Amino acid sequence: MSSLNKGVRKAEVTLKWDPSPLGEPANDLDIVAATYAADAPYGEPSYVVHFDSRSPDGTIILMRDSKTGQGFGSDEVMTLEFDRLAAVYGRVVVGVVIQQRGGRKVFGDIANTLVRVLEGHVELGKNDFTAVPGSTAAIVGEFTRSEAGDWEFRDTVLGFDADPQTFITVMGNGTY
């Protein structure tokens, strides 16, 4: 939980990885966020933000979407503005998925992966996927709204062996 017990107000999820070796198909990883209604936190997502998109109300935005991992700093960046998210939403699950265009790839195949969840300069979570090397997708954290209305973050890593579309449909269905 953030300082002074006011909950998470605005978070940033950053993702980086090294490009594929020369001559190999590009590694394309994506940050995905699924938003769930407060009255159905484990049902179908109300909406999903992924692949260069934004939420209908503009509170969750994928600001940078790399398809190769090339460049300096973070390859993908997503912002989540919880202080503006409507009260009808009670849960947001964040994950990372590997696109499978050039043959099957898992986290263990991709060099120097790192996902960070930040609130300002405070690191809420950090993961390099070494706990799920054989997975093609992973949940990297969950934000939930407390009864008082504050947003709390739970750092976790849970691997899946699923294509991107399947991952989107199952990523928030359970408790972990």
Contact map, one row per residue, 1 for C-alpha under 8 A:
11101111000000000000000000000000000000000000000000000000000000000000000000000000000000000000000000000000000000000000000000000000000000000000000000000001100000000000000000000000
11111111000000000000000000000000000000000000000000000000000000000000000000000000000000000000000000000000000000000000001000000000000000000000000000000000000000000000000000000000
11111110000000000000000000000000000000000000000000000000000000000000000000000000000000000000000000000000000000000000000000000000000000000000000000000000000000000000000000000000
01111100000000000000000000000000000000000000000000000000000000000000000000000000000000000000000000000000000000000000000000000000000000000000000000000000000000000000000000000000
11111110000000000000000000000000000000000000000000000000000000000000000000000000000000000000000000000000000000000000000000000000000000000000000000000000000000000000000000000000
11111111100000000000000000000000000000000000000000000000000000000000000000000000000000000000000000000000000000000000000000000000000000000000000000000100000000000000000000000000
11101111100000000000000000000000000000000000000000000000000000000000000000000000000000000000000000000000000000000000000000000000000000000000000000000111000000000000000000000000
11000111111000000000000000000000000000000000000000000000000000000000000000000000011000000000000000000000000000000000001000000000000000000000000000000111100000000000000000000000
00000111111000000000000000000000000000000000000000000000000000000000000000000000111000000000000000000000000000000000001000000000000000000000000000000010000000000000000000000000
00000001111100000000000000000000000000000000000000000000000000000000000000000011111000000000000000000000000000000000001100000000000000000000000000000000000000000000000000000000
00000001111110000000000000000000000000000000000000000000000000000000000000000011110000000000000000000000000000000000111100000000000000000000000000000000000000000000000000000000
00000000011111000000000000000000000000000000000000000000000000000000000000001111000000000000000000000000000000000000111100000000000000000000000000000000000000000000000000000000
00000000001111100000000000000010000000000000000000000000000000000000000000001110000000000000000000000000000000000011110000000000000000000000000000000000000000000000000000000000
00000000000111110000000000000000000000000000000000000000000000000000000001111100000000000000000000000000000000000011100000000000000000000000000000000000000000000000000000000000
00000000000011111000000000000010000000000000000000000000000000000000000001111000000000000000000000000000000000001111000000000000000000000000000000000000000000000000000000000000
00000000000001111100000000000000000000000000000000000000000000000000100011110000000000000000000000000000000000011110000000000000000000000000000000000000000000000000000000000000
00000000000000111110000000000000000000000000000000000000000000000000100000100000000000000000000000000000000001111100000000000000000000000000000000000000000000000000000000000000
00000000000000011111000000000000000000000000000000000000000000000000110000000000000000000000000000000000000001111000000000000000000000000000000000000000000000000000000000000000
00000000000000001111100001100000000000000000000000000000000000000001110000000000000000000000000000000000000000100000000000000000000000000000000000000000000000000000000000000000
00000000000000000111110111100000000000000000000000000000000000000001100000000000000000000000000000000000000001000000000000000000000000000000000000000000000000000000000000000000
00000000000000000011111100000000000000000000000000000000000000000000000000000000000000000000000000000000000000000000000000000000000000000000000000000000000000000000000000000000
00000000000000000001111100000000000000000000000000000000000000000000000000000000000000000000000000000000000000000000000000000000000000000000000000000000000000000000000000000000
00000000000000000000111110000000000000000000000000000000000000000000000000000000000000000000000000000000000000000000000000000000000000000000000000000000000000000000000000000000
00000000000000000001111111000000000000000000000000000000000000000000000000000000000000000000000000000000000000000000000000000000000000000000000000000000000000000000000000000000
00000000000000000001001111100000000000000000000000000000000000000000000000000000000000000000000000000100000000000000000000000000000000000000000000000000000000000000000000000000
00000000000000000011000111110000000000000000000000000000000000000011000000000000000000000000000000000100000000000000000000000000000000000000000000000000000000000000000000000000
00000000000000000011000011111000000000000000000000000000000000000011100000000000000000000000000001100000000001000000000000000000000000000000000000000000000000000000000000000000
00000000000000000000000001111100000000000000000000000000000000000111100000000000000000000000000001100000000000000000000000000000000000000000000000000000000000000000000000000000
00000000000000000000000000111110000000000000000000000000000000000110000000000000000000000000000111100000000000000000000000000000000000000000000000000000000000000000000000000000
00000000000000000000000000011111000000000000000001100000000000001100000000010000000000000000000111100000000000000000000000000000000000000000000000000000000000000000000000000000
00000000000010100000000000001111100000000000000001100000000001000000000000011100000000000000011110000000000000000000000000000000000000000000000000000000000000000000000000000000
00000000000000000000000000000111110000000000000111100000000000000000000000000000000000000000011110000000000000000000000000000000000000000000000000000000000000000000000100000000
00000000000000000000000000000011111000000000000111000000000000000000000000000000000000000001111000000000000000000000000000000000000000000000000000000000000000000000000000000000
00000000000000000000000000000001111100000000111110000000000000000000000000000000000000000001110000000000000000000000000000000000000000000000000000000000000000000000000100110000
00000000000000000000000000000000111110000000111100000000000000000000000000000000000000001111100000000000000000000000000000000000000000000000000000000000000000000000000000000000
00000000000000000000000000000000011111011111111000000000000000000000000000000000000000001111000000000000000000000000000000000000000000000000000000000000000000000000000000000000
00000000000000000000000000000000001111111000110000000000000000000000000000000000000000011110000000000000000000000000000000000000000000000000000000000000000000000000000000000000
00000000000000000000000000000000000111111000000000000000000000000000000000000000000000111110000000000000000000000000000000000000000000000000000000000000000000000000000000000000
00000000000000000000000000000000000011111000000000000000000000000000000000000000000000010100000000000000000000000000000000000000000000000000000000000000000000000000000000000000
00000000000000000000000000000000000111111111000000000000000000000000000000000000000000000000000000000000000000000000000000000000000000000000000000000000000000000000000000000000
00000000000000000000000000000000000111111110000000000000000000000000000000000000000000000110000000000000000000000000000000000000000000000000000000000000000000000000000000000000
00000000000000000000000000000000000100011111000000000000000000000000000000000000000000000000000000000000000000000000000000000000000000000000000000000000000000000000000000011100
00000000000000000000000000000000000100011111100000000000000000000000000000000000000000000000000000000000000000000000000000000000000000000000000000000000000000000000000000011000
00000000000000000000000000000000000100010111110000000000000000000000000000000000000000000000000000000000000000000000000000000000000000000000000000000000000000000000000010001000
00000000000000000000000000000000011110000011111100000000000000000000000000000000000000000000000000000000000000000000000000000000000000000000000000000000000000000000000010010000
00000000000000000000000000000000011110000001111100000000000000000000000000000000000000000000000000000000000000000000000000000000000000000000000000000000000000000000000000000000
00000000000000000000000000000000011100000000111110000010000000000000000000000000000000000000000000000000000000000000000000000000000000000000000000000000000000000000000000000000
00000000000000000000000000000001111000000000111111000010000000000000000000000000000000000000000000000000000000000000000000000000000000000000000000000000000000000000000100000000
00000000000000000000000000000001110000000000001111101110000111000000000000000000000000000000000000000000000000000000000000000000000000000000000000000000000000000000000000000000
00000000000000000000000000000111100000000000000111111100000001000000000000000000000000000000000000000000000000000000000000000000000000000000000000000000000000000000000000000000
00000000000000000000000000000111000000000000000011111000000001001000000000000000000000000000000000000000000000000000000000000000000000000000000000000000000000000000000000000000
00000000000000000000000000000000000000000000000001111100000001111000000000000000000000000000000000000000000000000000000000000000000000000000000000000000000000000000000000000000
00000000000000000000000000000000000000000000000011111110000011000000000000000000000000000000000000000000000000000000000000000000000000000000000000000000000000000000000000000000
00000000000000000000000000000000000000000000000011011111011111000000000000000000000000000000000000000000000000000000000000000000000000000000000000000000000000000000000000000000
00000000000000000000000000000000000000000000001110001111111110000000000000000000000000000000000000000000000000000000000000000000000000000000000000000000000000000000000000000000
00000000000000000000000000000000000000000000000000000111111000000000000000000000000000000000000000000000000000000000000000000000000000000000000000000000000000000000000000000000
00000000000000000000000000000000000000000000000000000011111100000000000000000000000000000000000000000000000000000000000000000000000000000000000000000000000000000000000000000000
00000000000000000000000000000000000000000000000000000111111110000000000000000000000000000000000000000000000000000000000000000000000000000000000000000000000000000000000000000000
00000000000000000000000000000000000000000000000000000111111110000000000000000011110110000000000000000000000000000000000000000000000000000000000000000000000000000000000000000000
00000000000000000000000000000000000000000000000010000110111111000000000000000111100000000000000000000000000000000000000000000000000000000000000000000000000000000000000000000000
00000000000000000000000000000000000000000000000010001110011111100000000000000111000000000000000000000000000000000000000000000000000000000000000000000000000000000000000000000000
00000000000000000000000000000010000000000000000011111100000111111000000000011110000000000000000000000000000000000000000000000000000000000000000000000000000000000000000000000000
00000000000000000000000000000000000000000000000000010000000011111000000000011110000000000000000000000000000000000000000000000000000000000000000000000000000000000000000000000000
00000000000000000000000000000000000000000000000000010000000001111100000000111100000000000000000000000000000000000000000000000000000000000000000000000000000000000000000000000000
00000000000000000000000000000100000000000000000000110000000001111110000000111000000000000000000000000000000000000000000000000000000000000000000000000000000000000000000000000000
00000000000000000000000000011100000000000000000000000000000000011111110000110000000000000000000000000000000000000000000000000000000000000000000000000000000000000000000000000000
00000000000000000000000001111000000000000000000000000000000000001111100000000000000000000000000000000000000000000000000000000000000000000000000000000000000000000000000000000000
00000000000000000011000001110000000000000000000000000000000000000111110000000000000000000000000000000000000000000000000000000000000000000000000000000000000000000000000000000000
00000000000000011111000000110000000000000000000000000000000000000111111000100000000000000000000000000000000000000000000000000000000000000000000000000000000000000000000000000000
00000000000000000110000000000000000000000000000000000000000000000101111100100000000000000000000000000000000000000000000000000000000000000000000000000000000000000000000000000000
00000000000000000000000000000000000000000000000000000000000000000000111111100000000000000000000000000000000000000000000000000000000000000000000000000000000000000000000000000000
00000000000000000000000000000000000000000000000000000000000000000000011111100000000000000000000000000000000000000000000000000000000000000000000000000000000000000000000000000000
00000000000000010000000000000000000000000000000000000000000000000000001111100000000000000000000000000000000000000000000000000000000000000000000000000000000000000000000000000000
00000000000001110000000000000000000000000000000000000000000000000000001111111000000000000000000000000000000000000000000000000000000000000000000000000000000000000000000000000000
00000000000001111000000000000000000000000000000000000000000000011100111111111000000000000000000000000000000000000000000000000000000000000000000000000000000000000000000000000000
00000000000001110000000000000110000000000000000000000000000001111100000001111100000000000000000000000000000000000000000000000000000000000000000000000000000000000000000000000000
00000000000111100000000000000010000000000000000000000000000001111000000001111110000000000000000000000000000000000000000000000000000000000000000000000000000000000000000000000000
00000000000111000000000000000010000000000000000000000000000111110000000000011111000000000000000000000000000000000000000000000000000000000000000000000000000000000000000000000000
00000000011110000000000000000000000000000000000000000000001111100000000000001111100000000000000000000000000000000000000000000000000000000000000000000000000000000000000000000000
00000000011100000000000000000000000000000000000000000000001110000000000000000111110000000000000000000000000000000000000000000000000000000000000000000000000000000000000000000000
00000000111000000000000000000000000000000000000000000000001100000000000000000011111110000000000000000000000000000000000000000000000000000000000000000000000000000000000000000000
00000001111000000000000000000000000000000000000000000000001000000000000000000001111110000000000000000000000000000000000000000000000000000000000000000010000000000000000000000000
00000001110000000000000000000000000000000000000000000000000000000000000000000000111110000000000000000000000000000000000000000000000000000000000000000000000000000000000000000000
00000000000000000000000000000000000000000000000000000000001000000000000000000000111111000000000000000000000000000000000000000000000000000000000000000000000000000000000000000000
00000000000000000000000000000000000000000000000000000000001000000000000000000000111111101000000000000000000000000000000000000000000000000000000000000000000000000000000000000000
00000000000000000000000000000000000000000000000000000000000000000000000000000000000111111000000000000000000000000000000000000000000000000000000000000000000000000000000000000000
00000000000000000000000000000000000001000000000000000000000000000000000000000000000011111100000000000000000000000000000000000000000000000000000000000000000000000000000000000000
00000000000000000000000000000000000011100000000000000000000000000000000000000000000001111100000000000000000000000000000000000000000000000000000000000000000000000000000000000000
00000000000000000000000000000000001111000000000000000000000000000000000000000000000011111110000000000000000000000000000000000000000000000000000010000000000000000000000000000000
00000000000000000000000000000000001111101000000000000000000000000000000000000000000000111111000000000000000000000000000000000000000000000000000110000000000000000000000000000000
00000000000000000000000000000000001111001000000000000000000000000000000000000000000000001111100000000000000000000000000000000000000000000000011110000000000000000000000000000000
00000000000000000000000000000000111100000000000000000000000000000000000000000000000000000111110000000000000000000000000000000000000000000000011100000000000000000000000000000000
00000000000000000000000000000000111000000000000000000000000000000000000000000000000000000011111000000000000000000000000000000000000000000010111000000000000000000000000000110000
00000000000000000000000000000011110000000000000000000000000000000000000000000000000000000001111100000000000000000000000000000000000000000011110000000000000000000000000000000000
00000000000000000000000000000011100000000000000000000000000000000000000000000000000000000000111110000000000000000000000000000000000000001111100000000000000000000000000000100000
00000000000000000000000000001111000000000000000000000000000000000000000000000000000000000000011111000000000000000000000000000000000000001111000000000000000000000000000000000000
00000000000000000000000000001111000000000000000000000000000000000000000000000000000000000000001111100000000000000000000000000000000000011100000000000000000000000011001000000000
00000000000000000000000000111100000000000000000000000000000000000000000000000000000000000000000111110000111000000000000000000000000000011000000000000000000000000011000000000000
00000000000000000000000000111100000000000000000000000000000000000000000000000000000000000000000011111000000000000000000000000000000000000000000000000000000000000011000000000000
00000000000000000000000000000000000000000000000000000000000000000000000000000000000000000000000001111111100000000000000000000000000000000000000000000000000000000010000000000000
00000000000000000000000000000000000000000000000000000000000000000000000000000000000000000000000000111111000000000000000000000000000000000000000000000000000000000000000000000000
00000000000000000000000011000000000000000000000000000000000000000000000000000000000000000000000000011111000000000000000000000000000000000000000000000000000000000000000000000000
00000000000000000000000000000000000000000000000000000000000000000000000000000000000000000000000000011111100000000000000000000000000000000000000000000000000000000000000000000000
00000000000000000000000000000000000000000000000000000000000000000000000000000000000000000000000000011111110000000000000000000000000000000000000000000000000000000000000000000000
00000000000000000000000000000000000000000000000000000000000000000000000000000000000000000000000001010011111011000000000000000000000000010000000000000000000000000000000000000000
00000000000000000000000000000000000000000000000000000000000000000000000000000000000000000000000001000001111111000000000000000000000011111000000000000000000000000000000000000000
00000000000000000000000000000000000000000000000000000000000000000000000000000000000000000000000001000000111111001000000000000000110111111000000000000000000000000000000000000000
00000000000000000000000000000000000000000000000000000000000000000000000000000000000000000000000000000000011111100000000000000000110111100000000000000000000000000000000000000000
00000000000000000000000000000000000000000000000000000000000000000000000000000000000000000000000000000000111111100000000000000000000010000000000000000000000000000000000000000000
00000000000000001101000000100000000000000000000000000000000000000000000000000000000000000000000000000000111111111000000000000000000000000000000000000000000000000000000000000000
00000000000000001110000000000000000000000000000000000000000000000000000000000000000000000000000000000000000111111000000000000000000000000000000000000000000000000000000000000000
00000000000000011100000000000000000000000000000000000000000000000000000000000000000000000000000000000000000001111100000000000001000000000000000000000000000000000000000000000000
00000000000000111100000000000000000000000000000000000000000000000000000000000000000000000000000000000000001001111110000000000001100000000000000000000000000000000000000000000000
00000000000000111000000000000000000000000000000000000000000000000000000000000000000000000000000000000000000000011111000000000111100000000000000000000000000000000000000000000000
00000000000011110000000000000000000000000000000000000000000000000000000000000000000000000000000000000000000000001111100000000111000000000001000000000000000000000000000000000000
00000000000011100000000000000000000000000000000000000000000000000000000000000000000000000000000000000000000000000111110000111110000000000000000000000000000000000000000000000000
00000000001111000000000000000000000000000000000000000000000000000000000000000000000000000000000000000000000000000011111000111100000000000000000000000000000000000000000000000000
00000000001110000000000000000000000000000000000000000000000000000000000000000000000000000000000000000000000000000001111111111000000000000000000000000000000000000000000000000000
01000001111100000000000000000000000000000000000000000000000000000000000000000000000000000000000000000000000000000000111111110000000000000000000000000000000000000000000000000000
00000000011100000000000000000000000000000000000000000000000000000000000000000000000000000000000000000000000000000000011111100000000000000000000000000000000000000000000000000000
00000000000000000000000000000000000000000000000000000000000000000000000000000000000000000000000000000000000000000000011111100000000000000000000000000000000000000000000000000000
00000000000000000000000000000000000000000000000000000000000000000000000000000000000000000000000000000000000000000000011111110000000000000000000000000000000000000000000000000000
00000000000000000000000000000000000000000000000000000000000000000000000000000000000000000000000000000000000000000001111111111100000000000000000000000000000000000000000000000000
00000000000000000000000000000000000000000000000000000000000000000000000000000000000000000000000000000000000000000001111001111100000000000000000000000000101000000000000000000000
00000000000000000000000000000000000000000000000000000000000000000000000000000000000000000000000000000000000000000001110000111110000000000000100000000000001000000000000000000000
00000000000000000000000000000000000000000000000000000000000000000000000000000000000000000000000000000000000000000111100000111111000000000000000000000000001000000000000000000000
00000000000000000000000000000000000000000000000000000000000000000000000000000000000000000000000000000000000000000111000000001111110000000001000000000000000010000000000000000000
00000000000000000000000000000000000000000000000000000000000000000000000000000000000000000000000000000000000000011110000000000111111000000000000000000000000000000000000000000000
00000000000000000000000000000000000000000000000000000000000000000000000000000000000000000000000000000000001100001100000000000011111110000000000000000000000010000000000000000000
00000000000000000000000000000000000000000000000000000000000000000000000000000000000000000000000000000000001100000000000000000011111110000000000000000000000000000000000000000000
00000000000000000000000000000000000000000000000000000000000000000000000000000000000000000000000000000000000000000000000000000001111110000000000000000000000010000000000000000000
00000000000000000000000000000000000000000000000000000000000000000000000000000000000000000000000000000000001100000000000000000000111111100100000000000000000011100000000000000000
00000000000000000000000000000000000000000000000000000000000000000000000000000000000000000000000000000000011110000000000000000000111111100000000000000000000000000000000000000000
00000000000000000000000000000000000000000000000000000000000000000000000000000000000000000000000000000000011100000000000000000000000111110000000000000000000000001000000000000000
00000000000000000000000000000000000000000000000000000000000000000000000000000000000000000000000000000000011100000000000000000000000111111100000000000000000000111100000000000000
00000000000000000000000000000000000000000000000000000000000000000000000000000000000000000000000011000000111000000000000000000000000001111100000000000000000000111110000000000000
00000000000000000000000000000000000000000000000000000000000000000000000000000000000000000000001111000000011000000000000000000000000000111110000000000000000000111111001000000000
00000000000000000000000000000000000000000000000000000000000000000000000000000000000000000000001110000000000000000000000000000000000100111111000000000000000011110000000000000000
00000000000000000000000000000000000000000000000000000000000000000000000000000000000000000000111100000000000000000000000000000000000000001111110000000000000111100000000000100000
00000000000000000000000000000000000000000000000000000000000000000000000000000000000000000000011100000000000000000010000000000010000000000111110000000000001111000000000000000000
00000000000000000000000000000000000000000000000000000000000000000000000000000000000000000000111000000000000000000000000000001000000000000011111000000000111110000000000000000000
00000000000000000000000000000000000000000000000000000000000000000000000000000000000000000011110000000000000000000000000000000000000000000011111100000000111100000000000000000000
00000000000000000000000000000000000000000000000000000000000000000000000000000000000000000011100000000000000000000000000000000000000000000000111110000011110000000000000000000000
00000000000000000000000000000000000000000000000000000000000000000000000000000000000000000111000000000000000000000000000000000000000000000000011111000011100000000000000000000000
00000000000000000000000000000000000000000000000000000000000000000000000000000000000000001110000000000000000000000000000000000000000000000000001111111111000000000000000000000000
00000000000000000000000000000000000000000000000000000000000000000000000000000000000000000000000000000000000000000000000000000000000000000000000111111111000000000000000000000000
00000000000000000000000000000000000000000000000000000000000000000000000000000000000000000000000000000000000000000000000000000000000000000000000011111100000000000000000000000000
00000000000000000000000000000000000000000000000000000000000000000000000000000000000000000000000000000000000000000000000000000000000000000000000011111100000000000000000000000000
00000000000000000000000000000000000000000000000000000000000000000000000000000000000000000000000000000000000000000000000000000000000000000000000011111110000000000000000000000000
00000111000000000000000000000000000000000000000000000000000000000000000000000000000000000000000000000000000000000000000000000000000000000000000011111111000000000000000000000000
00000011100000000000000000000000000000000000000000000000000000000000000000000000010000000000000000000000000000000000000000000000000000000000001111001111100000000000000000000000
10000011000000000000000000000000000000000000000000000000000000000000000000000000000000000000000000000000000000000000000000000000000000000000001111000111110000000000000000000000
10000001000000000000000000000000000000000000000000000000000000000000000000000000000000000000000000000000000000000000000000010000000000000000111100000011111000000000000000000000
00000000000000000000000000000000000000000000000000000000000000000000000000000000000000000000000000000000000000000000000000000000000000000000111000000001111100000000000000000000
00000000000000000000000000000000000000000000000000000000000000000000000000000000000000000000000000000000000000000000000000011100000000000001110000000000111110000000000000000000
00000000000000000000000000000000000000000000000000000000000000000000000000000000000000000000000000000000000000000000000000000000000000000011110000000000011111000000000000000000
00000000000000000000000000000000000000000000000000000000000000000000000000000000000000000000000000000000000000000000000000000010101100000111100000000000001111100000000000000000
00000000000000000000000000000000000000000000000000000000000000000000000000000000000000000000000000000000000000000000000000000000000100000111000000000000000111110000000000000001
00000000000000000000000000000000000000000000000000000000000000000000000000000000000000000000000000000000000000000000000000000000000100111110000000000000000011111000000000000000
00000000000000000000000000000000000000000000000000000000000000000000000000000000000000000000000000000000000000000000000000000000000000111100000000000000000001111100001000000000
00000000000000000000000000000000000000000000000000000000000000000000000000000000000000000000000000000000000000000000000000000000000001111000000000000000000000111110000000000000
00000000000000000000000000000000000000000000000000000000000000000000000000000000000000000000000000000000000000000000000000000000000000111000000000000000000000011111111000000000
00000000000000000000000000000000000000000000000000000000000000000000000000000000000000000000000011110000000000000000000000000000000000011000000000000000000000001111111000000000
00000000000000000000000000000000000000000000000000000000000000000000000000000000000000000000000011100000000000000000000000000000000000001000000000000000000000000111111100000000
00000000000000000000000000000000000000000000000000000000000000000000000000000000000000000000000000000000000000000000000000000000000000000000000000000000000000000111111110000000
00000000000000000000000000000000000000000000000000000000000000000000000000000000000000000000000000000000000000000000000000000000000000000000000000000000000000000111111111000000
00000000000000000000000000000000000000000000000000000000000000000000000000000000000000000000000010000000000000000000000000000000000000001000000000000000000000010111111111100000
00000000000000000000000000000001010000000000000100000000000000000000000000000000000000000000000000000000000000000000000000000000000000000000000000000000000000000001111111100000
00000000000000000000000000000000000000000001100000000000000000000000000000000000000000000000000000000000000000000000000000000000000000000000000000000000000000000000111111111000
00000000000000000000000000000000000000000000000000000000000000000000000000000000000000000000000000000000000000000000000000000000000000000000000000000000000000000000011111111000
00000000000000000000000000000000010000000000000000000000000000000000000000000000000000000000101000000000000000000000000000000000000000000010000000000000000000000000001111111100
00000000000000000000000000000000010000000110100000000000000000000000000000000000000000000000100000000000000000000000000000000000000000000000000000000000000000000000000011111110
00000000000000000000000000000000000000000111000000000000000000000000000000000000000000000000000000000000000000000000000000000000000000000000000000000000000000000000000011111110
00000000000000000000000000000000000000000100000000000000000000000000000000000000000000000000000000000000000000000000000000000000000000000000000000000000000000000000000000111111
00000000000000000000000000000000000000000000000000000000000000000000000000000000000000000000000000000000000000000000000000000000000000000000000000000000000000000000000000011111
00000000000000000000000000000000000000000000000000000000000000000000000000000000000000000000000000000000000000000000000000000000000000000000000000000000000001000000000000000111
